Structure formats: structure tokens, C-alpha cells
């Protein structure tokens, strides 16, 4: 029985011609582990036996063991590691079996990438496009200038609410505080987490190189089937395993950008009372809408005027730390 797929049914075991239920396993009659199993519908007992007697531990996970007389018996997974000393033939066999299984799993994962090369190449091309879109967005928002620092501070403190303080003039023309109004909430502050966007391009490039090296390794294995390439396989599987997580992260950031662009960008003009910083925000807003950025000052004046009318006040100021 050479197949290494995990056995999940007790029926598979009892159908084996040479399986003997409750057959003792000792250091003297142990030959090697054949396959592991995980069986939940039958109560199994470990057959490891030493001078103190049979283990008898009830378990669900363990190994099908070949004995020197050609028969099979069962050994609990943890029992095999603890029943005898770590240097015993059984303990070493377990370590060897598990290491080989991990090696085969990694090799199988690598061949998933190799056998589906065209599929992953299409994914890479789509990721390159998304990286380009994300990079373009971060180039565009450089227009926001110091507003980016404010938005980063807001991201760190999860401060989404945009507030303005309203004032009315008294009979002598003095400005008197009237009320604080919430004019909206900033959307997608996660975009201002100061993540190095350049790393996305490097991550995609790493996938390109990884897929290329995987195919080269496949040719090497075909020419020398017995060559030990465990280290190369482990390194490539590690690099290529980022496909899904990178794809998820890029799609999430792309969606955040789309939602941010559709949100009320006029709120960016009320992050601070500094006029030139507010103008930078207005310029970004106007450019994003395809309008003339030279009209930023008049846009701010009109927007402020609408709030003066809305809250029946004479003056407004952004409520912020900046």
C-alpha cells in the first residue's frame, strides 16, 4: 500500500487483507509507517506496546503501521511521539513520514502553479493593471499637499467626522461662537495609511519571477527526477503563495479608491482653517471632476456661503487641530 493520501474511513483499513485489529506494535516488530488517517466515526485504540503493556489510548488521528511480519496495525499520532524515546525507530519514522508529507504537499502546490501557468499569468496581468490604477491615484492626491498629513492623522485616530464651528456677529461686529455642526463623514480613511505603494509593484514582480523559476525547476526535475530540490520548492511556494493575499489586498484598495472618489470630496475642504491648504483640497476636487482648478478660491467662497445660509450664521471655521 504505497498511496499517501490520508485515510478518512475505517472501512478502508478493515478491507486490507493483512490488517489485524489490536495487533501489538513494538520497537522489535515495527517496520514503517504506511499512511496517516483521521477517522471520526469509529473509536480507535493505539496498539503501541512496551514493557508496561499496550497503550490503548483512544484517538481519531494516527498512522497505519506495517509490521515486520507483513501485517498492519494502528498507532495513535501523539502516542507514537511520546510512548518511546525520541531516538527510537518509531519516533524517527514519524518525523521522516511527516517531513516527506510536507515536502509532497509543497511540491503539489508548486505544480498547481506550473500546471495552471496561463491562469496565473492572466492574474498577474490583472494585478499589474490594478497596481497601475492605484499608483495613478496616489500620484493624483499629491495635489492635496498638507491635507494628506491631516488625513493620515485622522486615519490613525479613526476620526471621520468633519465639523465646522459657526459664529454670529453681535451689534458691535464682534464674532460670537454659535454652534458646532457636523457636515459629514470622511470615507475610506484607510487609503491614507502611508503604506508604501511601490511595494505592490515589487510584490507582483516577485510573482512573475517565481512563476518563471517554477517552470524552470519543473524542467530540472524532469531531467533529473531523483534530484533533491526541497529548498528551491519551499522558497518558490513561499513566494507564490502570496497570489491570493496580494490579489485580495489590491482589489480591496482599488474598491476603497472607487468609493473615495464617489464620496463627498467637498469635505476635504474643511479639514483645517488654513486657506492655502483648503485651496489645495479644492483644486484636487475640481480636477477630479474635470473642472478648472484656477477656480478653487471661488469654489471655496461659494461653498462657505452655502453653509452660512444653511446654518444662518455670519462666519464658519473648520473645527480641527490644524
C-alpha positions in Angstrom: 0.0 0.0 0.0 2.0 2.9 -1.3 -0.6 5.6 -1.6 0.0 8.5 0.8 -3.5 10.1 0.8 -4.9 10.4 4.3 -7.4 7.7 5.1 -10.7 9.0 6.4 -12.8 5.9 6.8 -12.3 2.8 9.0 -13.7 0.7 6.2 -10.7 1.4 4.1 -8.5 -0.1 6.8 -10.5 -3.2 7.7 -10.7 -4.1 3.9 -6.9 -4.5 3.9 -6.1 -8.3 3.7 -3.3 -8.1 6.2 -4.9 -5.7 8.7 -5.2 -7.2 12.2 -7.2 -5.3 14.7 -5.5 -4.6 18.0 -2.2 -6.2 16.8 0.6 -5.1 19.1 3.2 -2.7 17.8 6.7 -2.9 19.5 10.1 -1.5 18.8 11.1 -5.0 17.7 8.2 -5.7 15.2 7.8 -2.2 13.8 8.8 -1.9 10.1 7.5 1.6 8.9 4.5 3.9 8.7 2.4 3.4 5.6 -0.1 6.2 5.7 -1.8 8.5 8.2 -5.5 8.6 9.0 -8.1 10.8 10.5 -11.3 8.9 11.4 -14.1 10.4 13.4 -16.9 7.8 13.1 -15.1 4.9 14.9 -13.4 4.7 18.3 -9.8 3.6 17.7 -7.2 2.5 20.2 -3.5 2.8 20.0 -1.7 -0.5 19.7 1.8 0.6 20.8 3.1 -1.8 23.4 6.1 -1.6 25.7 7.1 -3.4 28.9 4.2 -1.7 30.7 1.7 -3.1 28.3 -0.5 -1.9 25.4 -1.1 1.9 25.2 -4.9 1.6 24.5 -5.3 5.4 24.2 -8.5 6.3 22.3 -7.8 8.6 19.3 -9.0 9.8 16.0 -5.7 10.6 14.3 -2.8 8.3 13.8 -0.9 6.1 11.5 -1.4 2.7 9.7 1.8 0.8 10.5 3.4 -2.1 8.6 4.9 -4.7 10.9 7.9 -7.0 10.0 5.6 -10.0 9.5 3.7 -8.1 6.7 0.6 -7.3 8.8 -0.9 -3.8 9.5 -1.8 -2.2 12.9 -2.8 1.2 14.2 -0.8 3.7 16.2 -2.1 7.0 17.7 -0.5 10.2 16.4 0.7 11.7 19.7 1.4 8.3 21.2 4.0 7.5 18.6 5.9 10.6 19.7 5.7 10.1 23.4 5.5 6.3 24.1 9.1 5.6 23.3 12.1 7.9 23.4 12.8 10.5 20.7 15.6 8.5 19.3 13.6 5.3 18.8 13.0 3.9 15.3 9.3 4.7 15.6 9.8 8.4 16.6 12.3 8.8 13.7 9.9 7.1 11.3 7.1 9.5 12.3 9.4 12.5 11.8 10.5 11.2 8.4 6.9 10.5 7.3 5.7 14.0 8.3 8.6 15.7 6.6 8.0 13.7 3.4 4.3 14.6 3.5 5.1 18.3 3.9 7.6 18.0 1.0 5.0 16.4 -1.2 2.3 19.0 -0.2 4.7 21.8 -1.2 5.6 20.0 -4.4 1.9 19.5 -5.2 1.3 23.2 -4.5 4.1 24.2 -6.8 2.7 22.0 -9.6 -0.6 23.7 -9.2 1.1 26.9 -10.3 3.1 25.2 -13.0 0.1 23.2 -14.5 -2.1 26.4 -14.4 0.6 28.8 -15.7 -1.7 30.5 -18.1 -4.3 31.1 -15.4 -1.8 32.7 -13.1 -0.3 34.7 -15.9 -3.7 36.3 -16.5 -4.0 37.0 -12.8 -0.6 38.7 -12.9 -1.6 40.9 -15.8 -4.8 41.9 -14.0 -2.7 42.7 -10.9 -0.3 44.8 -12.9 -3.2 46.8 -14.2 -4.6 47.3 -10.7 -1.2 48.4 -9.4 -1.1 51.0 -12.2 -4.5 52.3 -11.3 -3.6 52.5 -7.6 -0.3 54.2 -8.4 -2.1 56.8 -10.6 -4.4 57.6 -7.7 -1.6 58.2 -5.3 0.0 60.5 -7.8 -3.2 62.4 -8.2 -3.8 63.0 -4.5 -0.3 64.6 -4.1 -2.3 67.7 -5.0 -3.8 67.6 -1.6 -0.5 68.6 -0.1 -0.6 69.0 3.7 -4.2 67.7 3.7 -2.5 64.2 3.3 -0.9 64.7 6.7 -4.2 65.6 8.3 -5.9 62.6 6.7 -3.2 60.3 8.0 -3.7 61.7 11.5 -7.4 61.1 11.0 -6.8 57.6 9.9 -4.7 56.9 13.0 -7.3 58.2 15.3 -10.3 56.9 13.3 -11.7 60.4 13.2 -14.1 60.5 10.3 -16.5 63.3 11.4 -16.0 66.7 9.7 -17.2 69.5 11.9 -17.5 73.3 11.4 -17.9 75.9 14.1 -20.5 78.6 13.3 -20.3 82.2 14.5 -22.6 85.2 14.5 -21.7 88.9 14.8 -23.0 91.0 17.6 -24.2 94.6 17.3 -20.6 95.8 17.5 -19.4 93.4 14.8 -17.6 91.0 17.1 -17.6 87.3 16.2 -19.5 85.2 18.7 -19.5 81.4 18.8 -22.9 80.0 17.9 -22.7 76.2 17.4 -20.7 73.3 16.1 -22.2 71.4 13.1 -21.3 68.0 11.6 -21.3 68.4 7.9 -20.4 64.8 7.0 -18.1 61.9 7.4 -14.9 61.2 5.6 -14.8 57.9 3.6 -12.1 55.3 3.2 -9.5 56.8 5.6 -7.6 53.6 5.2 -6.2 55.0 1.9 -4.1 57.4 4.0 -2.3 54.8 6.0 1.1 55.8 4.4 1.6 52.3 3.0 4.5 52.2 0.5 2.6 51.7 -2.7 5.8 50.9 -4.5 5.9 47.6 -2.7 2.9 46.5 -4.7 4.9 46.6 -7.9 7.7 44.6 -6.2 5.2 42.0 -5.0 3.8 41.5 -8.5 7.3 41.3 -9.9 8.2 38.6 -7.3 5.2 36.6 -8.6 6.4 36.9 -12.2 9.9 35.7 -11.3 8.5 33.0 -9.0 6.3 31.5 -11.8 9.2 31.7 -14.3 11.5 29.9 -11.8 8.9 27.3 -11.0 8.7 26.3 -14.7 12.5 26.2 -14.9 12.5 23.9 -11.8 9.9 21.7 -13.5 12.3 21.1 -16.4 15.1 20.4 -14.0 13.0 17.8 -12.2 12.1 16.2 -15.5 15.7 15.8 -16.5 16.8 14.6 -13.0 13.8 13.1 -11.3 15.8 12.0 -8.2 17.4 15.4 -7.6 16.6 16.9 -4.2 15.1 20.3 -4.8 13.4 20.8 -1.4 14.9 24.2 -0.7 14.0 25.6 -4.1 10.5 24.2 -3.8 10.0 25.7 -0.4 11.3 29.1 -1.5 9.1 29.2 -4.6 5.9 28.0 -2.8 6.6 30.7 -0.2 6.9 33.4 -2.9 4.0 32.2 -5.0 1.7 31.7 -2.0 1.2 35.5 -2.0 -1.0 35.3 -5.1 -4.3 35.2 -3.3 -3.5 37.6 -0.4 -1.9 40.1 -2.8 -4.9 39.9 -5.1 -7.3 40.4 -2.2 -5.4 43.4 -0.9 -5.1 45.1 -4.3 -8.8 44.6 -5.0 -9.8 45.9 -1.6 -7.6 49.0 -2.1 -9.0 49.5 -5.6 -12.5 49.3 -4.2 -11.6 51.8 -1.5 -10.3 54.2 -4.1 -13.5 53.9 -6.1 -15.7 54.6 -3.1 -13.5 57.5 -2.0 -13.8 59.1 -5.4 -17.6 58.8 -5.3 -17.8 60.3 -1.8 -18.4 63.9 -0.9 -15.0 65.3 -1.6 -16.0 68.8 -0.6 -15.5 67.6 3.0 -11.7 67.7 2.3 -12.0 71.5 2.1 -13.0 71.6 5.8 -10.1 69.7 7.5 -8.4 72.9 8.5 -8.9 76.7 8.7 -5.7 77.3 6.7 -6.8 79.0 3.5 -4.0 77.7 1.2 -4.4 74.1 2.5 -8.1 74.4 1.8 -7.3 75.6 -1.7 -5.2 72.5 -2.3 -8.2 70.4 -1.4 -10.5 72.4 -3.6 -8.0 72.1 -6.5 -8.0 68.3 -6.1 -11.8 68.2 -6.0 -12.1 70.4 -9.1 -9.5 68.4 -11.1 -11.2 65.1 -10.1 -14.4 66.4 -11.7 -12.6 67.7 -14.8 -13.1 71.4 -13.8 -10.8 74.4 -13.9 -8.5 74.3 -10.8 -7.9 78.0 -11.1 -11.5 78.5 -9.8 -10.5 76.9 -6.4 -10.8 80.2 -4.5 -14.3 81.0 -5.9 -15.4 77.4 -5.3 -14.4 77.7 -1.6 -16.2 81.1 -1.3 -19.4 79.6 -2.8 -19.3 76.5 -0.6 -18.7 78.6 2.5 -21.6 80.8 1.5 -23.9 77.8 1.2 -23.1 76.8 4.8 -23.6 80.3 6.0 -27.1 80.2 4.6 -27.8 76.7 5.8 -26.9 77.4 9.4 -28.0 81.1 9.4 -24.6 82.4 10.6 -22.1 85.0 9.7 -18.9 83.1 9.8 -17.7 79.4 9.7 -14.4 77.8 10.7 -13.3 74.2 10.4 -13.1 72.5 13.7 -9.7 70.8 13.7 -6.3 70.5 15.4 -4.7 72.0 12.3 
